Structures are given as C-alpha cells and as structure tokens.
Amino acid sequence: MSLSTLLLLADGRLPSGGHAHSGGLEAQVAAGRVKDVDDLGGFLRGKLATSGLVSAAFAAAACGDVNRVAELDEGLDARTPSPALRKASRAQGRALLRAGRAMWTLLAPVSREPHQPVALGVLAAAAGLAPGEAAVAAAHGTITGAASAAVRLLGLDPYGVHALLARLTTECDRIAATAASRYRDAVDDLPAAGAPLLDIGAEHHATWEVRLFAS
C-alpha cells in the first residue's frame, strides 16, 4: 500500500469540489434533526451504514476493474432515487476526475460526469491503489465532508467534531472492509442500502433560494 497516495486521494484539500457539499447535512440541520455533536454522531453513523457502504463498495469495484465503470455508474444511478443527489454526485465526480487527470494517467475511458464513487475508484486504480484502499477513501469522505460542513452550519467546536471523527475510525474501517470484500460482485449484488430522509431532504434542499452548500 502507498500510504502517501491514499492520504493524497482522501485529503479534503484535493480540489474536487467537496467543500461545496454538506452530504445532506444542511437539510437535516434546517429540519431540526441535527443540533449538536451528539446528533452529528448519529447522522454520520447513519451515513456510514447506508451511503457510505454503497459508495465504498462501488469505489472498490471500480478500482478493481476499471472496465466496469459504465455498468457501475448505471448501478449507482439505480441506487440514487433523488435527482438532486444524482446531480450532486455527478458534479463531484466531474470535479474529481479533473483533479485526478492532473495527477495520474487514467487506465480506462470514463464518461465526463461519472458518479463520485466511480470516479474515486478509477483514480485509485490510476494511482496504483487496491480496492480496499479505494473503499477506505470513500468511507472516510462520506463522514469528513459532512463533519466539516457541521462546523460551518452549526458553529460547532472543531476539536469536538474531530474527536467524534476519531471515535468513528473503527466503524469507518469496518464499513470499508465489508465493502471491499464485495468488489468482485456483480453490480446487482453490490450493497444497495438507502437513506430515505437524505433523499427527501435533498429534494427539498434543491428548491431553496438561499443555501450555504450545493447539496
């Protein structure tokens, strides 16, 4: 494993547009479901168990076989009922590919706007990482982006938020390992865990005239 490469791919400072997205948190804050660090912990655990697992599995699968990207992209579309979330995922995938092409040579053709987990898997393969490492980067990104948004949305203590992230590392690793173990599965057999409140929240959020984050 190239630990430095994995850290580079998972770095929140990578110019891939992640800072513009709250991972669905902004809508849940507005609905009063997330008000403090404890609430945030529940939100992040829920994301890990649902969208985090799915994202990690698809990133691992794309990394394991970049020739599957088209069918994996279709599979993620089927697992994303919210048009707003599909748009956000593809916007982040496009930005991630742009950053990745500046760093590595892609190993296979990929559409201009793939879903973010698929783009992440493709870049992980181009960087010489294994499916398990792609899964770690995907699961990690599922919670760190929303955690960073929480500091801005709720004015939370960043030390307390990062203490929460530290407590979630074991769970993040477990989710990533579970996802990576499935990377050879057929697309229809990959995880399909859903989070209806995130889907509903994303559709409401997309109609707001004023919002801090794109999603």
Sequence and secondary structure as in RCSB ss.txt:
>XXXX:A:sequence
MSLSTLLLLADGRLPSGGHAHSGGLEAQVAAGRVKDVDDLGGFLRGKLATSGLVSAAFAAAACGDVNRVAELDEG
LDARTPSPALRKASRAQGRALLRAGRAMWTLLAPVSREPHQPVALGVLAAAAGLAPGEAAVAAAHGTITGAASAA
VRLLGLDPYGVHALLARLTTECDRIAATAASRYRDAVDDLPAAGAPLLDIGAEHHATWEVRLFAS
>XXXX:A:secstr
  HHHHHHHH TTSSSSGGG  TTHHHHHHTTS  SHHHHHHHHHHHIIIIIHHHHHHHHHHHH GGGHHHHHHH
HHHT   HHHHHHHHHHHHHHHHHHHHHS  SS   SS  HHHHHHHHHHHTT  HHHHHHHHHHHHHHHHHHHH
HHHH   HHHHHHHHHHTHHHHHHHHHHHHTTTTS GGGS     HHHHHHHHHHTT SS SS  
